[in-house]
Amino acid sequence: MVEGGAPRAELILRAPDFIRERAKDMRRVMTPSEKTLWFLLRRKELGLYFRRQHPIGPYILDFYCAAAKLCVEVDGPMHQERTERDQRRTAWLAKEGIRVIRFTVDEIGARPAVVLATIARGAPPSTA
């Protein structure tokens, strides 16, 4: 416990206000691939509850399931230039116990059922 009675882990994962505001803005303007994946995830066919554009620490996760500690990211063309940044982000999330699964916009558009099956396999058995 630290100041204010919150566990240290909660303080590390709590996003700064400006990140939380940015996440709200991003929820309003999703890419077509994010909209497609959100439509699939929000139906809860996998038995998992996902949040979209969820702020954690210094990052905004495209989709996050807290129960499974699972992050699902949609990589568009601009992500090819962000490989190093994505690796740092994935390492930070892994340190916090969060698993990251990435899909390209092409995968989501062409094979949504395969994407959902991959997400289901990525979730711990007790949550799926």
Number of C-alpha atoms within 10 A of each C-alpha: 10 9 8 6 7 10 11 11 11 12 15 13 15 15 19 15 10 10 18 20 12 14 20 15 12 16 15 9 10 15 14 12 19 22 14 15 23 17 11 16 20 15 12 11 12 17 12 20 17 22 17 24 23 22 24 19 17 16 19 19 21 24 24 25 18 13 14 20 18 23 25 20 20 20 20 14 10 8 13 10 9 11 11 11 11 14 11 11 16 17 15 15 21 14 10 14 12 18 18 20 17 15 16 15 19 14 16 20 14 10 10 15 13 12 20 17 11 14 21 17 12 18 20 12 9 7 14 15
